[in-house]
Amino acid sequence: FAAFLSAIDGLVRQGLSGELRDETQVVYVSPLKALSNDVQKNLSEPLAEIRTALAEQGLPDVEVRTLLRTGDTPQSERQAMVSRPPHILVTTPESLYLILTSERAREMLRSVRTVIVDEIHAVARDKRGSHLALSLARLDALVGKRPQRIGLSATQRPIEEIAQFLVGTGQPLPTIVDAGH
């Protein structure tokens, strides 16, 4: 959840100032559908608590919407996602690829500011990782301004190689925060 804090803070601040638009600003990618499901659920409670705290302080209501998009997402929810995009999209590498190839769905990603890749070690060295790297490059091209990328893993070693995967070939090495022991 810590990886989301800055993004959620920004979304709430936009909402309080009346500037929160119906657009996707955060994409969370996990190679595991079960983890994506858990993250979606784990975001719901803190976001509800934020709304409650705002109400208790007499501040305007801010609804930060999240949506889980995997291969199991019903077609009706996929269509609704395009009509009213979530602020935070929780997805898998394969579903991100599919969104980027769909003309209508791709439009909702033009406003992405942050991409969080969880369990990055699980994809960095295989075909799924190559596929994800291509999707991230396509997302960069779509957005125009490269979104902030955050990679998460408890076991990413060597960390410099994983960091290079996260930023892409030919890009300078990013800031590495190693909170490991």
PyMOL CGO cylinders between C-alpha atoms (Angstrom):
from pymol import cmd
from pymol.cgo import CYLINDER

trace = [
    CYLINDER, 0.00, 0.00, 0.00, 2.93, 2.37, 0.69, 0.3, 1, 1, 1, 1, 1, 1,
    CYLINDER, 2.93, 2.37, 0.69, 3.65, 2.61, -3.05, 0.3, 1, 1, 1, 1, 1, 1,
    CYLINDER, 3.65, 2.61, -3.05, 0.20, 4.13, -3.52, 0.3, 1, 1, 1, 1, 1, 1,
    CYLINDER, 0.20, 4.13, -3.52, 0.43, 6.79, -0.80, 0.3, 1, 1, 1, 1, 1, 1,
    CYLINDER, 0.43, 6.79, -0.80, 1.82, 9.65, -2.87, 0.3, 1, 1, 1, 1, 1, 1,
    CYLINDER, 1.82, 9.65, -2.87, -0.56, 8.94, -5.74, 0.3, 1, 1, 1, 1, 1, 1,
    CYLINDER, -0.56, 8.94, -5.74, -3.60, 8.69, -3.45, 0.3, 1, 1, 1, 1, 1, 1,
    CYLINDER, -3.60, 8.69, -3.45, -2.57, 11.91, -1.71, 0.3, 1, 1, 1, 1, 1, 1,
    CYLINDER, -2.57, 11.91, -1.71, -2.40, 13.63, -5.10, 0.3, 1, 1, 1, 1, 1, 1,
    CYLINDER, -2.40, 13.63, -5.10, -5.80, 12.28, -6.14, 0.3, 1, 1, 1, 1, 1, 1,
    CYLINDER, -5.80, 12.28, -6.14, -7.44, 13.39, -2.89, 0.3, 1, 1, 1, 1, 1, 1,
    CYLINDER, -7.44, 13.39, -2.89, -5.87, 16.85, -3.16, 0.3, 1, 1, 1, 1, 1, 1,
    CYLINDER, -5.87, 16.85, -3.16, -7.18, 17.14, -6.72, 0.3, 1, 1, 1, 1, 1, 1,
    CYLINDER, -7.18, 17.14, -6.72, -10.62, 16.14, -5.47, 0.3, 1, 1, 1, 1, 1, 1,
    CYLINDER, -10.62, 16.14, -5.47, -10.59, 18.69, -2.67, 0.3, 1, 1, 1, 1, 1, 1,
    CYLINDER, -10.59, 18.69, -2.67, -9.70, 21.45, -5.12, 0.3, 1, 1, 1, 1, 1, 1,
    CYLINDER, -9.70, 21.45, -5.12, -12.37, 20.29, -7.59, 0.3, 1, 1, 1, 1, 1, 1,
    CYLINDER, -12.37, 20.29, -7.59, -9.80, 19.21, -10.17, 0.3, 1, 1, 1, 1, 1, 1,
    CYLINDER, -9.80, 19.21, -10.17, -10.18, 15.42, -10.01, 0.3, 1, 1, 1, 1, 1, 1,
    CYLINDER, -10.18, 15.42, -10.01, -11.28, 14.34, -13.47, 0.3, 1, 1, 1, 1, 1, 1,
    CYLINDER, -11.28, 14.34, -13.47, -12.64, 11.01, -14.69, 0.3, 1, 1, 1, 1, 1, 1,
    CYLINDER, -12.64, 11.01, -14.69, -9.27, 9.73, -15.84, 0.3, 1, 1, 1, 1, 1, 1,
    CYLINDER, -9.27, 9.73, -15.84, -6.82, 7.00, -14.96, 0.3, 1, 1, 1, 1, 1, 1,
    CYLINDER, -6.82, 7.00, -14.96, -3.74, 8.36, -13.23, 0.3, 1, 1, 1, 1, 1, 1,
    CYLINDER, -3.74, 8.36, -13.23, -2.28, 5.24, -11.61, 0.3, 1, 1, 1, 1, 1, 1,
    CYLINDER, -2.28, 5.24, -11.61, -1.73, 1.81, -13.13, 0.3, 1, 1, 1, 1, 1, 1,
    CYLINDER, -1.73, 1.81, -13.13, -0.78, -1.04, -10.80, 0.3, 1, 1, 1, 1, 1, 1,
    CYLINDER, -0.78, -1.04, -10.80, 0.54, -4.14, -12.58, 0.3, 1, 1, 1, 1, 1, 1,
    CYLINDER, 0.54, -4.14, -12.58, 0.97, -7.52, -10.91, 0.3, 1, 1, 1, 1, 1, 1,
    CYLINDER, 0.97, -7.52, -10.91, 1.95, -10.75, -12.64, 0.3, 1, 1, 1, 1, 1, 1,
    CYLINDER, 1.95, -10.75, -12.64, -0.40, -12.60, -10.28, 0.3, 1, 1, 1, 1, 1, 1,
    CYLINDER, -0.40, -12.60, -10.28, -4.18, -12.32, -10.64, 0.3, 1, 1, 1, 1, 1, 1,
    CYLINDER, -4.18, -12.32, -10.64, -4.66, -13.27, -7.00, 0.3, 1, 1, 1, 1, 1, 1,
    CYLINDER, -4.66, -13.27, -7.00, -2.35, -10.46, -5.88, 0.3, 1, 1, 1, 1, 1, 1,
    CYLINDER, -2.35, -10.46, -5.88, -4.22, -8.00, -8.10, 0.3, 1, 1, 1, 1, 1, 1,
    CYLINDER, -4.22, -8.00, -8.10, -7.47, -9.10, -6.46, 0.3, 1, 1, 1, 1, 1, 1,
    CYLINDER, -7.47, -9.10, -6.46, -5.96, -8.61, -3.00, 0.3, 1, 1, 1, 1, 1, 1,
    CYLINDER, -5.96, -8.61, -3.00, -4.59, -5.18, -3.84, 0.3, 1, 1, 1, 1, 1, 1,
    CYLINDER, -4.59, -5.18, -3.84, -7.95, -4.07, -5.20, 0.3, 1, 1, 1, 1, 1, 1,
    CYLINDER, -7.95, -4.07, -5.20, -9.63, -5.17, -1.97, 0.3, 1, 1, 1, 1, 1, 1,
    CYLINDER, -9.63, -5.17, -1.97, -6.88, -3.67, 0.20, 0.3, 1, 1, 1, 1, 1, 1,
    CYLINDER, -6.88, -3.67, 0.20, -7.27, -0.29, -1.48, 0.3, 1, 1, 1, 1, 1, 1,
    CYLINDER, -7.27, -0.29, -1.48, -11.02, -0.17, -0.86, 0.3, 1, 1, 1, 1, 1, 1,
    CYLINDER, -11.02, -0.17, -0.86, -10.88, 0.10, 2.93, 0.3, 1, 1, 1, 1, 1, 1,
    CYLINDER, -10.88, 0.10, 2.93, -8.32, 2.95, 3.19, 0.3, 1, 1, 1, 1, 1, 1,
    CYLINDER, -8.32, 2.95, 3.19, -10.10, 4.88, 0.43, 0.3, 1, 1, 1, 1, 1, 1,
    CYLINDER, -10.10, 4.88, 0.43, -13.39, 4.50, 2.30, 0.3, 1, 1, 1, 1, 1, 1,
    CYLINDER, -13.39, 4.50, 2.30, -11.67, 5.65, 5.51, 0.3, 1, 1, 1, 1, 1, 1,
    CYLINDER, -11.67, 5.65, 5.51, -10.36, 8.73, 3.70, 0.3, 1, 1, 1, 1, 1, 1,
    CYLINDER, -10.36, 8.73, 3.70, -13.89, 9.60, 2.59, 0.3, 1, 1, 1, 1, 1, 1,
    CYLINDER, -13.89, 9.60, 2.59, -15.13, 9.16, 6.16, 0.3, 1, 1, 1, 1, 1, 1,
    CYLINDER, -15.13, 9.16, 6.16, -12.34, 11.37, 7.54, 0.3, 1, 1, 1, 1, 1, 1,
    CYLINDER, -12.34, 11.37, 7.54, -13.12, 14.07, 4.97, 0.3, 1, 1, 1, 1, 1, 1,
    CYLINDER, -13.12, 14.07, 4.97, -16.81, 13.98, 5.91, 0.3, 1, 1, 1, 1, 1, 1,
    CYLINDER, -16.81, 13.98, 5.91, -15.98, 14.20, 9.63, 0.3, 1, 1, 1, 1, 1, 1,
    CYLINDER, -15.98, 14.20, 9.63, -13.91, 17.31, 8.93, 0.3, 1, 1, 1, 1, 1, 1,
    CYLINDER, -13.91, 17.31, 8.93, -16.69, 18.87, 6.87, 0.3, 1, 1, 1, 1, 1, 1,
    CYLINDER, -16.69, 18.87, 6.87, -14.63, 18.66, 3.68, 0.3, 1, 1, 1, 1, 1, 1,
    CYLINDER, -14.63, 18.66, 3.68, -16.00, 17.80, 0.24, 0.3, 1, 1, 1, 1, 1, 1,
    CYLINDER, -16.00, 17.80, 0.24, -16.47, 14.14, -0.61, 0.3, 1, 1, 1, 1, 1, 1,
    CYLINDER, -16.47, 14.14, -0.61, -13.71, 12.74, -2.80, 0.3, 1, 1, 1, 1, 1, 1,
    CYLINDER, -13.71, 12.74, -2.80, -14.36, 9.42, -4.48, 0.3, 1, 1, 1, 1, 1, 1,
    CYLINDER, -14.36, 9.42, -4.48, -11.12, 7.86, -5.69, 0.3, 1, 1, 1, 1, 1, 1,
    CYLINDER, -11.12, 7.86, -5.69, -12.26, 4.99, -7.91, 0.3, 1, 1, 1, 1, 1, 1,
    CYLINDER, -12.26, 4.99, -7.91, -10.32, 1.77, -8.41, 0.3, 1, 1, 1, 1, 1, 1,
    CYLINDER, -10.32, 1.77, -8.41, -11.02, -1.01, -10.86, 0.3, 1, 1, 1, 1, 1, 1,
    CYLINDER, -11.02, -1.01, -10.86, -9.61, -4.49, -11.29, 0.3, 1, 1, 1, 1, 1, 1,
    CYLINDER, -9.61, -4.49, -11.29, -9.08, -5.44, -14.95, 0.3, 1, 1, 1, 1, 1, 1,
    CYLINDER, -9.08, -5.44, -14.95, -7.93, -9.01, -15.62, 0.3, 1, 1, 1, 1, 1, 1,
    CYLINDER, -7.93, -9.01, -15.62, -8.91, -11.70, -18.07, 0.3, 1, 1, 1, 1, 1, 1,
    CYLINDER, -8.91, -11.70, -18.07, -11.77, -12.55, -15.70, 0.3, 1, 1, 1, 1, 1, 1,
    CYLINDER, -11.77, -12.55, -15.70, -13.34, -9.08, -15.86, 0.3, 1, 1, 1, 1, 1, 1,
    CYLINDER, -13.34, -9.08, -15.86, -16.82, -9.29, -17.42, 0.3, 1, 1, 1, 1, 1, 1,
    CYLINDER, -16.82, -9.29, -17.42, -17.35, -7.49, -20.73, 0.3, 1, 1, 1, 1, 1, 1,
    CYLINDER, -17.35, -7.49, -20.73, -19.90, -5.14, -19.15, 0.3, 1, 1, 1, 1, 1, 1,
    CYLINDER, -19.90, -5.14, -19.15, -17.30, -3.92, -16.62, 0.3, 1, 1, 1, 1, 1, 1,
    CYLINDER, -17.30, -3.92, -16.62, -14.72, -3.48, -19.38, 0.3, 1, 1, 1, 1, 1, 1,
    CYLINDER, -14.72, -3.48, -19.38, -17.13, -1.28, -21.31, 0.3, 1, 1, 1, 1, 1, 1,
    CYLINDER, -17.13, -1.28, -21.31, -18.04, 0.70, -18.18, 0.3, 1, 1, 1, 1, 1, 1,
    CYLINDER, -18.04, 0.70, -18.18, -14.34, 1.24, -17.52, 0.3, 1, 1, 1, 1, 1, 1,
    CYLINDER, -14.34, 1.24, -17.52, -14.00, 3.03, -20.84, 0.3, 1, 1, 1, 1, 1, 1,
    CYLINDER, -14.00, 3.03, -20.84, -17.04, 5.24, -20.18, 0.3, 1, 1, 1, 1, 1, 1,
    CYLINDER, -17.04, 5.24, -20.18, -15.99, 6.18, -16.64, 0.3, 1, 1, 1, 1, 1, 1,
    CYLINDER, -15.99, 6.18, -16.64, -12.32, 5.35, -16.12, 0.3, 1, 1, 1, 1, 1, 1,
    CYLINDER, -12.32, 5.35, -16.12, -11.02, 4.46, -12.67, 0.3, 1, 1, 1, 1, 1, 1,
    CYLINDER, -11.02, 4.46, -12.67, -8.46, 6.75, -11.10, 0.3, 1, 1, 1, 1, 1, 1,
    CYLINDER, -8.46, 6.75, -11.10, -6.44, 3.66, -10.14, 0.3, 1, 1, 1, 1, 1, 1,
    CYLINDER, -6.44, 3.66, -10.14, -6.37, 0.69, -12.51, 0.3, 1, 1, 1, 1, 1, 1,
    CYLINDER, -6.37, 0.69, -12.51, -5.25, -2.64, -11.03, 0.3, 1, 1, 1, 1, 1, 1,
    CYLINDER, -5.25, -2.64, -11.03, -4.29, -5.11, -13.75, 0.3, 1, 1, 1, 1, 1, 1,
    CYLINDER, -4.29, -5.11, -13.75, -1.96, -7.81, -15.07, 0.3, 1, 1, 1, 1, 1, 1,
    CYLINDER, -1.96, -7.81, -15.07, 0.71, -7.46, -17.79, 0.3, 1, 1, 1, 1, 1, 1,
    CYLINDER, 0.71, -7.46, -17.79, -1.52, -9.29, -20.28, 0.3, 1, 1, 1, 1, 1, 1,
    CYLINDER, -1.52, -9.29, -20.28, -4.56, -7.12, -19.60, 0.3, 1, 1, 1, 1, 1, 1,
    CYLINDER, -4.56, -7.12, -19.60, -2.46, -3.95, -19.82, 0.3, 1, 1, 1, 1, 1, 1,
    CYLINDER, -2.46, -3.95, -19.82, -1.33, -5.12, -23.26, 0.3, 1, 1, 1, 1, 1, 1,
    CYLINDER, -1.33, -5.12, -23.26, -4.94, -5.70, -24.32, 0.3, 1, 1, 1, 1, 1, 1,
    CYLINDER, -4.94, -5.70, -24.32, -6.01, -2.28, -23.08, 0.3, 1, 1, 1, 1, 1, 1,
    CYLINDER, -6.01, -2.28, -23.08, -3.19, -0.66, -25.05, 0.3, 1, 1, 1, 1, 1, 1,
    CYLINDER, -3.19, -0.66, -25.05, -4.27, -2.45, -28.23, 0.3, 1, 1, 1, 1, 1, 1,
    CYLINDER, -4.27, -2.45, -28.23, -7.92, -1.39, -27.93, 0.3, 1, 1, 1, 1, 1, 1,
    CYLINDER, -7.92, -1.39, -27.93, -8.48, 2.03, -29.47, 0.3, 1, 1, 1, 1, 1, 1,
    CYLINDER, -8.48, 2.03, -29.47, -11.28, 3.02, -27.06, 0.3, 1, 1, 1, 1, 1, 1,
    CYLINDER, -11.28, 3.02, -27.06, -9.72, 1.57, -23.92, 0.3, 1, 1, 1, 1, 1, 1,
    CYLINDER, -9.72, 1.57, -23.92, -6.28, 2.96, -24.73, 0.3, 1, 1, 1, 1, 1, 1,
    CYLINDER, -6.28, 2.96, -24.73, -7.61, 6.53, -24.49, 0.3, 1, 1, 1, 1, 1, 1,
    CYLINDER, -7.61, 6.53, -24.49, -8.22, 6.19, -20.76, 0.3, 1, 1, 1, 1, 1, 1,
    CYLINDER, -8.22, 6.19, -20.76, -4.49, 5.65, -20.22, 0.3, 1, 1, 1, 1, 1, 1,
    CYLINDER, -4.49, 5.65, -20.22, -3.40, 8.99, -21.75, 0.3, 1, 1, 1, 1, 1, 1,
    CYLINDER, -3.40, 8.99, -21.75, -3.49, 10.61, -18.31, 0.3, 1, 1, 1, 1, 1, 1,
    CYLINDER, -3.49, 10.61, -18.31, -1.40, 8.02, -16.42, 0.3, 1, 1, 1, 1, 1, 1,
    CYLINDER, -1.40, 8.02, -16.42, 1.16, 9.61, -14.10, 0.3, 1, 1, 1, 1, 1, 1,
    CYLINDER, 1.16, 9.61, -14.10, 2.34, 6.61, -12.07, 0.3, 1, 1, 1, 1, 1, 1,
    CYLINDER, 2.34, 6.61, -12.07, 2.94, 2.95, -12.91, 0.3, 1, 1, 1, 1, 1, 1,
    CYLINDER, 2.94, 2.95, -12.91, 3.54, 0.50, -10.08, 0.3, 1, 1, 1, 1, 1, 1,
    CYLINDER, 3.54, 0.50, -10.08, 4.94, -2.91, -11.04, 0.3, 1, 1, 1, 1, 1, 1,
    CYLINDER, 4.94, -2.91, -11.04, 4.67, -5.39, -8.17, 0.3, 1, 1, 1, 1, 1, 1,
    CYLINDER, 4.67, -5.39, -8.17, 6.60, -8.64, -7.88, 0.3, 1, 1, 1, 1, 1, 1,
    CYLINDER, 6.60, -8.64, -7.88, 8.83, -7.27, -10.63, 0.3, 1, 1, 1, 1, 1, 1,
    CYLINDER, 8.83, -7.27, -10.63, 11.35, -10.08, -10.12, 0.3, 1, 1, 1, 1, 1, 1,
    CYLINDER, 11.35, -10.08, -10.12, 8.72, -12.56, -11.35, 0.3, 1, 1, 1, 1, 1, 1,
    CYLINDER, 8.72, -12.56, -11.35, 8.62, -11.05, -14.84, 0.3, 1, 1, 1, 1, 1, 1,
    CYLINDER, 8.62, -11.05, -14.84, 11.93, -9.26, -15.33, 0.3, 1, 1, 1, 1, 1, 1,
    CYLINDER, 11.93, -9.26, -15.33, 13.79, -12.18, -16.86, 0.3, 1, 1, 1, 1, 1, 1,
    CYLINDER, 13.79, -12.18, -16.86, 11.19, -13.98, -18.97, 0.3, 1, 1, 1, 1, 1, 1,
    CYLINDER, 11.19, -13.98, -18.97, 8.88, -13.53, -21.96, 0.3, 1, 1, 1, 1, 1, 1,
    CYLINDER, 8.88, -13.53, -21.96, 6.21, -11.91, -19.82, 0.3, 1, 1, 1, 1, 1, 1,
    CYLINDER, 6.21, -11.91, -19.82, 8.79, -9.33, -18.80, 0.3, 1, 1, 1, 1, 1, 1,
    CYLINDER, 8.79, -9.33, -18.80, 9.66, -8.57, -22.41, 0.3, 1, 1, 1, 1, 1, 1,
    CYLINDER, 9.66, -8.57, -22.41, 5.97, -8.25, -23.12, 0.3, 1, 1, 1, 1, 1, 1,
    CYLINDER, 5.97, -8.25, -23.12, 5.51, -5.92, -20.14, 0.3, 1, 1, 1, 1, 1, 1,
    CYLINDER, 5.51, -5.92, -20.14, 8.53, -3.82, -21.15, 0.3, 1, 1, 1, 1, 1, 1,
    CYLINDER, 8.53, -3.82, -21.15, 6.96, -3.35, -24.58, 0.3, 1, 1, 1, 1, 1, 1,
    CYLINDER, 6.96, -3.35, -24.58, 3.64, -2.36, -22.99, 0.3, 1, 1, 1, 1, 1, 1,
    CYLINDER, 3.64, -2.36, -22.99, 5.38, 0.16, -20.73, 0.3, 1, 1, 1, 1, 1, 1,
    CYLINDER, 5.38, 0.16, -20.73, 7.16, 1.67, -23.74, 0.3, 1, 1, 1, 1, 1, 1,
    CYLINDER, 7.16, 1.67, -23.74, 3.82, 1.90, -25.58, 0.3, 1, 1, 1, 1, 1, 1,
    CYLINDER, 3.82, 1.90, -25.58, 2.29, 3.55, -22.53, 0.3, 1, 1, 1, 1, 1, 1,
    CYLINDER, 2.29, 3.55, -22.53, 5.13, 6.10, -22.45, 0.3, 1, 1, 1, 1, 1, 1,
    CYLINDER, 5.13, 6.10, -22.45, 4.50, 6.92, -26.11, 0.3, 1, 1, 1, 1, 1, 1,
    CYLINDER, 4.50, 6.92, -26.11, 0.76, 7.26, -25.50, 0.3, 1, 1, 1, 1, 1, 1,
    CYLINDER, 0.76, 7.26, -25.50, 1.13, 9.51, -22.45, 0.3, 1, 1, 1, 1, 1, 1,
    CYLINDER, 1.13, 9.51, -22.45, 3.81, 11.70, -23.99, 0.3, 1, 1, 1, 1, 1, 1,
    CYLINDER, 3.81, 11.70, -23.99, 5.43, 12.46, -20.64, 0.3, 1, 1, 1, 1, 1, 1,
    CYLINDER, 5.43, 12.46, -20.64, 6.95, 9.37, -19.10, 0.3, 1, 1, 1, 1, 1, 1,
    CYLINDER, 6.95, 9.37, -19.10, 4.99, 8.31, -16.00, 0.3, 1, 1, 1, 1, 1, 1,
    CYLINDER, 4.99, 8.31, -16.00, 6.80, 7.70, -12.74, 0.3, 1, 1, 1, 1, 1, 1,
    CYLINDER, 6.80, 7.70, -12.74, 7.64, 3.99, -12.47, 0.3, 1, 1, 1, 1, 1, 1,
    CYLINDER, 7.64, 3.99, -12.47, 7.80, 2.17, -9.17, 0.3, 1, 1, 1, 1, 1, 1,
    CYLINDER, 7.80, 2.17, -9.17, 9.02, -1.43, -8.99, 0.3, 1, 1, 1, 1, 1, 1,
    CYLINDER, 9.02, -1.43, -8.99, 8.25, -3.59, -5.95, 0.3, 1, 1, 1, 1, 1, 1,
    CYLINDER, 8.25, -3.59, -5.95, 9.67, -6.91, -4.84, 0.3, 1, 1, 1, 1, 1, 1,
    CYLINDER, 9.67, -6.91, -4.84, 10.99, -8.55, -1.72, 0.3, 1, 1, 1, 1, 1, 1,
    CYLINDER, 10.99, -8.55, -1.72, 13.55, -10.54, -3.69, 0.3, 1, 1, 1, 1, 1, 1,
    CYLINDER, 13.55, -10.54, -3.69, 14.86, -8.40, -6.54, 0.3, 1, 1, 1, 1, 1, 1,
    CYLINDER, 14.86, -8.40, -6.54, 18.51, -9.30, -7.04, 0.3, 1, 1, 1, 1, 1, 1,
    CYLINDER, 18.51, -9.30, -7.04, 20.68, -8.02, -8.54, 0.3, 1, 1, 1, 1, 1, 1,
    CYLINDER, 20.68, -8.02, -8.54, 18.74, -4.85, -7.89, 0.3, 1, 1, 1, 1, 1, 1,
    CYLINDER, 18.74, -4.85, -7.89, 20.53, -2.83, -10.59, 0.3, 1, 1, 1, 1, 1, 1,
    CYLINDER, 20.53, -2.83, -10.59, 19.39, -5.27, -13.30, 0.3, 1, 1, 1, 1, 1, 1,
    CYLINDER, 19.39, -5.27, -13.30, 15.80, -5.14, -12.10, 0.3, 1, 1, 1, 1, 1, 1,
    CYLINDER, 15.80, -5.14, -12.10, 15.97, -1.33, -11.99, 0.3, 1, 1, 1, 1, 1, 1,
    CYLINDER, 15.97, -1.33, -11.99, 17.27, -1.25, -15.57, 0.3, 1, 1, 1, 1, 1, 1,
    CYLINDER, 17.27, -1.25, -15.57, 14.39, -3.49, -16.65, 0.3, 1, 1, 1, 1, 1, 1,
    CYLINDER, 14.39, -3.49, -16.65, 11.94, -1.11, -14.97, 0.3, 1, 1, 1, 1, 1, 1,
    CYLINDER, 11.94, -1.11, -14.97, 13.19, 2.01, -16.77, 0.3, 1, 1, 1, 1, 1, 1,
    CYLINDER, 13.19, 2.01, -16.77, 13.91, 0.35, -20.09, 0.3, 1, 1, 1, 1, 1, 1,
    CYLINDER, 13.91, 0.35, -20.09, 16.89, -0.02, -22.38, 0.3, 1, 1, 1, 1, 1, 1,
    CYLINDER, 16.89, -0.02, -22.38, 18.98, 3.07, -22.95, 0.3, 1, 1, 1, 1, 1, 1,
    CYLINDER, 18.98, 3.07, -22.95, 17.54, 4.95, -19.97, 0.3, 1, 1, 1, 1, 1, 1,
    CYLINDER, 17.54, 4.95, -19.97, 19.65, 6.09, -17.02, 0.3, 1, 1, 1, 1, 1, 1,
    CYLINDER, 19.65, 6.09, -17.02, 19.45, 3.98, -13.89, 0.3, 1, 1, 1, 1, 1, 1,
    CYLINDER, 19.45, 3.98, -13.89, 16.70, 5.26, -11.59, 0.3, 1, 1, 1, 1, 1, 1,
    CYLINDER, 16.70, 5.26, -11.59, 16.91, 6.08, -7.91, 0.3, 1, 1, 1, 1, 1, 1,
    CYLINDER, 16.91, 6.08, -7.91, 17.04, 2.78, -6.03, 0.3, 1, 1, 1, 1, 1, 1,
    CYLINDER, 17.04, 2.78, -6.03, 15.53, 2.51, -2.57, 0.3, 1, 1, 1, 1, 1, 1,
    CYLINDER, 15.53, 2.51, -2.57, 16.66, -0.78, -1.08, 0.3, 1, 1, 1, 1, 1, 1,
    CYLINDER, 16.66, -0.78, -1.08, 14.85, -1.29, 2.21, 0.3, 1, 1, 1, 1, 1, 1,
    CYLINDER, 14.85, -1.29, 2.21, 16.03, -4.90, 2.41, 0.3, 1, 1, 1, 1, 1, 1,
    CYLINDER, 16.03, -4.90, 2.41, 17.98, -6.41, 5.23, 0.3, 1, 1, 1, 1, 1, 1,
]
cmd.load_cgo(trace, "trace")
